[in-house]
Amino acid sequence: MEHQKIKELLEGQQVEGCYARKDSSLRETRKGGQYIRLTLGDASGSIAANAWSKTEDKYIDIAEQYQDIANVEVLKVRGVVESYQGTLQVKIIRLRPAEEGEADLSELIVQTPCEVDQLTLELQQYIAGVEDPDYSALLHLFFDDEEFLKRFQGAPAARGNHHAYAGGLLEHTISLLKICEQYCKLTPQLNRDLLITGAIFHDLGKVEEMQAGVTIEYTDEGSLMGHLIQGVLMIEDRLASLLDFPREKRALIYHLILSHHGRYEYGSPVLPKTPEALALHHIDNLDAKVYAANSMIANDTNLGSNWTERSWMLETNIYKG
């Protein structure tokens, strides 16, 4: 059976196939019963789904079923597409873990729509354009390593908010570099080499923090430390081979990484305290949030409204026009 892409589902359509379990939770109904709330995904998008205790002509133990699927990456689903408050969702009739070989993972794994080879070439051009010998040596220490480069190429930029797919980190990084380049022309007081190096390294730790497959999951170390600390530790480890690397330059790079979230409550242990750190924070924030807004518009299933649902990241809903 041909895979039914989530982005192409229509109200009233019967659905049967394998989908990634992006999220799931056991919830309580108004009458005290239980149901499973899911987010199903494939390479084309995602959709909410509900599994109830009464399905077709029989009742099931919904809590037991939740335990069966709570840690499963791929689910076999049968259901029907419904509209709830103008938004499409799937009412699940049958639900179980997919069996080995039952799903075509290429239909489920989300990847950057950009050409990875072209993005990599652009990254290498930016690295080649860094004139400061110390920053240049540090960049080459990472990106001349083919094993590391491959991991960087395949890493996501986030688990859900923006560029949340394989290759997303590389795509997001190139976007930042393009903005940084233009902003340095507008503001020549900025240290271009420092800002470019910081933009390349700002989310370095995400290579260690997350794993991208059918779903994006945090590693144990990623959950315990977070990518800001992991990025600094990754650089500190490789700097062992650059014994004469200036302490001030090391501190400036670490500051760009540690401060780029911009606020304590967003995870930065320090606030931006250099012009380059301020620039990087706002450029990163700009790219992430505009991407998130455009993604909300593109993936919104409520065709009867000019507005998307509210985003906790953006703290508002977005006008679709």
C-alpha positions in Angstrom: 0.0 0.0 0.0 1.3 3.4 -0.9 2.2 5.6 2.1 -0.4 8.3 2.8 1.5 11.5 3.4 0.4 13.4 6.4 0.5 16.7 4.5 -2.0 15.4 2.0 -4.6 14.0 4.4 -8.1 15.3 4.1 -11.1 15.4 6.4 -13.1 12.1 6.2 -10.2 10.2 4.7 -9.5 6.7 6.0 -5.9 6.3 7.1 -3.8 3.1 7.5 -0.1 2.9 7.6 3.1 3.4 9.6 4.0 6.7 11.2 6.6 8.1 13.6 5.5 8.6 17.2 6.6 12.2 17.7 5.0 12.5 21.1 2.5 10.7 23.2 0.8 11.2 26.6 -2.0 9.5 28.6 -4.7 11.9 29.4 -8.0 12.0 31.3 -11.4 12.7 29.7 -14.0 15.0 31.3 -15.8 12.0 32.6 -12.8 10.5 34.3 -11.8 8.1 31.6 -8.5 7.9 29.8 -7.3 8.4 26.2 -3.9 8.6 24.4 -2.9 11.9 22.8 -0.4 11.4 20.0 1.6 13.4 17.5 2.2 11.3 14.4 4.8 12.3 11.9 6.4 11.4 8.6 8.7 13.2 6.2 5.9 15.5 5.0 4.7 16.8 8.4 2.9 15.9 11.6 -0.7 15.6 12.9 -2.4 15.2 16.2 -4.2 11.9 16.9 -6.4 10.4 19.7 -6.9 6.8 20.7 -9.9 6.1 22.9 -10.9 3.2 25.2 -13.9 2.4 23.0 -12.8 1.5 19.5 -15.3 0.3 16.9 -17.3 -2.5 18.7 -15.1 -3.2 21.7 -13.4 -1.6 24.7 -9.6 -1.7 25.3 -7.4 -1.1 28.3 -6.1 2.3 27.2 -3.5 2.5 30.0 -2.1 -0.9 28.9 -2.0 0.1 25.3 -0.2 3.3 26.2 2.5 1.3 27.9 2.8 -0.8 24.8 3.5 2.2 22.5 5.0 4.8 24.9 8.6 4.1 23.9 8.1 2.9 20.4 9.5 5.0 17.5 7.2 3.7 14.7 3.5 2.9 15.0 1.0 1.1 12.7 -2.1 3.1 12.7 -5.6 2.8 11.3 -8.1 5.6 11.7 -10.1 8.4 10.1 -9.2 12.1 9.6 -11.5 14.4 11.5 -11.8 18.2 12.0 -11.8 19.5 15.6 -12.2 23.2 16.0 -11.1 23.7 12.4 -7.9 21.6 12.8 -7.4 18.2 11.3 -6.6 15.2 13.6 -6.8 11.5 13.4 -9.3 9.4 15.4 -7.5 6.1 15.9 -9.3 2.9 15.4 -6.4 0.5 15.7 -2.9 1.2 17.1 0.1 -1.0 17.7 3.9 -0.9 17.4 5.1 -1.4 13.8 6.8 -4.7 13.2 10.4 -4.9 11.9 10.6 -4.2 8.2 6.9 -3.0 8.1 7.7 0.7 7.6 9.8 2.4 4.9 11.9 4.6 7.2 12.8 6.9 4.2 9.1 8.0 4.2 9.3 8.9 7.9 12.6 10.6 8.5 12.5 14.3 8.0 15.6 15.8 6.4 16.7 19.3 5.3 15.2 20.3 2.0 18.5 21.9 1.1 21.4 20.2 -0.7 23.8 19.1 2.0 26.8 19.2 -0.4 26.0 22.8 -1.3 25.6 23.8 2.3 28.9 22.1 3.2 30.7 23.9 0.4 29.3 27.2 1.7 30.5 26.3 5.2 33.9 25.5 3.9 34.1 28.9 2.1 33.2 30.7 5.3 35.9 28.8 7.2 38.4 29.6 4.4 37.5 33.3 4.7 38.5 33.5 8.4 41.8 35.3 8.4 42.7 35.2 12.1 45.2 32.3 12.3 44.0 31.1 15.8 40.3 31.0 14.9 41.1 29.4 11.5 43.2 26.7 13.1 40.5 25.8 15.6 37.8 25.6 12.8 40.0 23.4 10.7 40.7 21.2 13.7 37.0 20.3 13.7 35.9 20.5 10.1 38.9 18.9 8.5 37.9 15.8 10.5 35.7 13.8 8.1 34.0 11.8 10.9 33.0 15.0 12.8 31.9 16.7 9.6 29.6 13.8 8.8 28.0 14.1 12.2 27.6 17.8 11.9 26.0 17.4 8.5 23.4 15.0 9.9 22.6 16.8 13.2 19.3 18.5 13.9 19.2 22.2 15.1 16.4 21.4 17.6 14.0 18.7 18.7 10.9 20.6 17.7 11.0 24.4 17.4 13.1 25.1 14.3 15.1 23.1 11.8 14.1 20.0 13.7 15.4 17.4 11.2 18.6 15.7 10.0 20.7 18.4 8.4 18.9 21.2 10.3 22.0 22.3 12.2 24.0 22.8 9.0 21.1 24.6 7.4 20.6 26.9 10.4 24.3 27.6 10.7 24.6 28.7 7.1 21.6 31.0 7.5 23.3 32.6 10.5 26.6 33.0 8.6 24.9 34.8 5.7 23.2 37.2 8.1 26.4 37.7 10.1 28.3 38.5 6.9 25.9 41.2 5.9 25.7 42.6 9.4 29.5 42.9 9.6 29.4 45.0 6.4 26.8 47.3 8.1 28.7 47.4 11.4 32.5 47.3 10.5 33.4 47.7 14.2 32.5 44.1 14.8 35.3 41.5 14.8 34.2 39.5 11.7 36.4 36.5 12.3 35.2 36.2 15.9 31.6 36.5 14.9 31.9 34.0 12.0 33.7 31.5 14.3 31.1 32.0 17.0 28.2 31.4 14.5 29.8 28.2 13.3 30.4 27.0 16.8 27.3 28.4 18.6 25.3 25.1 18.5 28.3 22.8 18.2 27.1 20.8 21.2 24.0 19.7 19.4 26.1 17.1 17.6 26.4 15.5 21.0 23.1 16.6 22.6 20.6 14.9 20.1 20.3 12.0 17.8 18.3 12.3 14.6 16.5 9.3 13.2 12.8 8.5 12.8 12.4 10.8 15.8 14.8 13.3 17.4 15.8 12.3 20.9 18.1 13.7 23.5 21.1 11.7 24.5 21.7 11.0 28.2 24.6 13.4 28.3 22.6 16.0 26.3 19.8 15.8 28.9 22.3 16.1 31.8 24.4 19.0 30.4 22.8 20.7 27.5 24.4 21.8 24.2 25.9 25.0 25.5 28.1 23.2 28.0 28.8 20.3 25.6 30.0 22.7 22.9 32.5 24.3 25.3 33.7 20.9 26.4 34.1 19.8 22.8 36.3 22.8 22.0 38.3 22.4 25.3 39.0 18.8 24.4 40.4 19.7 20.9 42.3 22.7 22.1 44.6 20.3 23.9 46.4 20.0 20.5 46.7 23.8 20.2 48.7 24.5 23.3 49.6 28.1 22.3 45.9 29.1 21.6 45.4 32.5 23.3 43.4 32.4 26.5 41.5 35.6 25.7 40.4 34.3 22.3 39.3 31.0 23.9 37.3 33.0 26.5 35.7 35.1 23.7 34.6 32.0 21.8 33.2 30.3 24.9 31.4 33.5 25.8 29.6 33.5 22.4 28.5 29.9 22.9 27.4 30.3 26.5 25.6 33.6 26.0 23.9 33.1 22.7 20.5 32.2 24.2 20.6 35.7 25.6 18.7 35.3 28.9 19.3 33.3 32.1 15.8 31.8 31.9 16.5 30.5 28.3 19.6 28.6 29.5 22.5 31.0 29.1 24.7 31.0 32.2 25.9 34.5 31.2 24.4 37.4 29.3 25.9 38.7 26.1 28.7 41.1 27.1 30.5 41.8 23.8 29.2 43.4 20.6 29.7 40.1 18.8 27.9 38.1 21.4 24.9 40.6 21.3 24.9 40.3 17.5 25.0 36.5 17.5 22.2 36.2 20.1 19.8 38.4 18.1 20.8 36.9 14.7 20.3 33.3 16.1 16.9 34.4 17.6 15.8 36.0 14.4 16.6 33.0 12.2 15.0 30.5 14.6 11.8 32.5 15.2 11.1 33.5 11.6 11.7 29.9 10.6 9.3 28.8 13.3 6.6 31.3 12.1 6.9 30.2 8.5 6.8 26.6 9.4 3.6 27.1 11.5 2.0 28.7 8.4 3.1 25.9 6.1 2.0 23.1 8.3 -1.2 24.6 9.7 -4.2 22.4 8.8 -7.0 24.8 9.8 -7.8 26.1 6.3 -10.9 27.9 7.7 -8.9 30.4 9.8 -6.5 33.2 8.9 -4.5 32.3 12.1 -2.3 29.4 13.2 -2.6 27.9 16.6 -0.6 29.6 19.4 3.1 28.8 19.6 4.7 28.6 23.1 8.0 29.5 21.5 6.7 32.6 19.9 4.1 33.3 22.6 1.5 34.1 20.1 -0.3 32.8 17.0 0.7 33.8 13.5 -1.4 35.5 10.8 -1.5 33.4 7.7 -3.2 36.0 5.5 
